[in-house]
């Protein structure tokens, strides 16, 4: 049965200007979790949104059990949102999924089952067919993944898939500094794998965005991500050297 090994689950949901999605996201996540044999909590991080994301989310406090809304002021970016959510998490395992409803949260059953079957420290999603993003986003992703493979070797099939599950204890051993852009997934996976933690993968259906606008393809975000990537590569090498002494 799902949950016999995982038992406790914190679900972290980063949200930035998702007023058109956040209500349905919380409803969907709760509808799934209430039927799972788990001790769970939901942590929605409103990352300094300029719309009504935060106020809409807070209306669900009391209606959705075990819901916490964390406010980032000012906006910290995707990495900063996840880190704020991770810091608030209390359960043995953490899953994170975006508030844009591009993943059907019922697929958490696939991640939980994979973890239970393999005992993996991290279960990372693979967007089936490469996801439904635009051509330019897919090209950016290909170039990003190529550079990561050159620097760190193969990590996973879909590094930046926004739906993952992992043991919370890993956060005590991995030093995540990323705030903006896609760097947090790379820091997390490269830091974990370099320290011997295990990773399993599972295919997930990635749905079209029906409301709101993605900010991940912003040129400044992409440029800063590559700058941060090379800085992290050097920092990780020094950390691993120091830990082996």
N, C-alpha and C positions, 0 to 999 in steps of 0.2 A: 504493500500500500504506500502511496506517495506520502512522504513526510515522516516515515518511521526513523530515517536517519537524519533528516534535516531538522525536524522538530520546530525550531524557532526561525522566523523569517521576517526581516525588515525589507520593505519595498520602498525604494527611494525613487521619487519622480521629479526630475528637474523640469522647471517650467519658466519660460520667458515669453511674455506677450502671447499667451495661449488662452485668452478669455473665451474664445469660441470653442475650445477643446477641453478645457480643464474639468468642467462639470461632467461631461460624458466619460472622460478618463477616470475620474474618481468613482463614478457609478460602476463602470466596467470592472475596475480593479477590485472593488469591494464585492461585487457579485460573484467573482471567481474565488476570492480568498475565504469568504464566509462558508464555502462548501468544501474547503480543504481541511484535513485534520492537522492543522498547524497552529502554533502560538505565533500570531503575526501582528505587525504594525505597519502603518502607511505613513511615510514622511514625504510630504510635498514641499519642494523648495521653490519659492517664488523669487526668482533671481532679478530683483529690482525692476520688475515689469513696469512699463509705462501705461498699461491698460488696467483692466479690472481683474486680472488673473488672481491676485492675492485675495481680494475681497470675495470673489466667487468661491474660491477654495475654502475660505474660513466659514462660509455659510454651511459647509458640510460637517464642521466640528460638532459633535453631539449626534449628528445623523449617521455618520460613518464611524463605527467604533475604532478606537486605537489610531485615530488620525491626528497627526501633528503637522502644522504648517510652519515652515521655517522661512524667515524673511532675510534676504540678502540686500543690504543697502550700503553702497550702491551696487549696481550690477557687477558680478564677478566673472561671468562667462560660464560655459558648460562645465569646465573642470572645477571651477569654484562652487558651482551648484552641487555637483556630486560630492565634493569634499564636505560641504556643509551638511548634506544629507547623511554621509557616512559617519560624521562626528556625532550626529543625533541618534544613530541606529544603536539598538541594544540587543538584538537577537543574534543567534549563532551564525546565521547566514544572511547575506544581503543580496537582494536582486535590484537591479536598476533598469528603468524603462522610461522613455520620454513621454511627455504629456500630449504629444501631437496625434495620438491614436493611430500611428502607422504600424503598430504591432497590436494584434489581438492578444490581450493579456492572458487569455486562457492557455496560451502556449507556454506559460510558466510551468505547466504540468510536464512538458517535454524537458525543460531544464532540470526540474526536480527529479524526474525519472532517470535522466542521464547521470546526475550526480549520485543517485542511489545505486545505480548499476555499476558505476566505475569508481566511486569514492574520490572523484576528482576534486581538487581544491577550487578550481574555477570551471564553470561551464559557460562557454561563449557561443552566442548565436551566429549563424551564417544566414544572411539574407538570401533567400532562394532567388536564383536568376540575377543576383547582384543588386536586388532591390528594384524600386520603381523610380529612382531619382533620374534627373535629367542627364543628357549625354555629357555635358561639361562637368557635372559632379562626378560621374563615373570615370571620366578621364583624370580628374584631380585625384580621385581615390586610387586609380591605377598607379599614377606617378608617386603618390605618397607611400603606397605599399611597397613599391619597388625600392625606394630609398631605405625604408625600414628593413627590408630583407637584406640589403647590402650591409647595413650597419649591425643588425642584430641576428641575422639568420631568420628562418621562418618562425614566426610566432604562432599565428592562427590564420585560417583562411580569410576571415573578414574582421580585421583588427578593430574597426570603428563601429561595428554593429552595436547599437545602443541598448541591447537587451542581454544582460549577463547575470550570472549568479556566482557568488563566491563566499568562502569562509571569512567571517569578519576578522578573525585573528591575523589574517595576512596583513592587515593595515598596520600592525605593530612592527612589521619587518620590511615593509616597502615604503620608501620615502617619496611620496607624490608631491611635486611642487606645482604642476601645471594648473593654470587657472582658466585660460582661454584656449579656444581651438580644440583640435582633436588629440592633443598631446596626452591627455590623461589616460586614454586607453593604452597607448604605447608605453607610457611610464609604468602603468600597472602590470601589463602583461610581460614586458621585458624584465621588469624588476622581479616579478614572481618567478618566471621561468629560469632566470639566471641564478636564483636561490634554491632551485630544485622543486618548486611547487608544480603540481600536475594540472594539465588543462585538457578538458574534453570539449567537443563541439557538437552542435545540433542544428539542423536546418530549420529556419523559421520563415513563415510567410511575411513579407514586408508589403504593407498596403499603401496606396496613394494617399497623400495628404489631401484632406477635403476642406480644411479651413486653416487660416493663419499662413504665416510665411516663414520658411527656413532661413537662418542667417549663416549657415555653415560655409557657404561658398564665397563669403566676403573676402576680397583680395587681401586686405590687411590681416585678416584672421589666418588665411593660408600662409602668407609670408611669415608672420610671427611664429606659426606652428613649425615651419622648417628651421627657423633660427633656434627655437627652443629644442627641436629634435637633436640638432648637432651638439648643443650644450648638454642635453641630457645624456647623450651617448658618452661623452667624456666624463660626466659626473658619475654615471653608473660604473664605468670602468674603474674609477678611483674607489668607489664604495666597495666593489667586489674585491679589489686588491687589498683594501684595508681589512675587510672581514676575514680574508684568508690568512692574514698574518697571525 
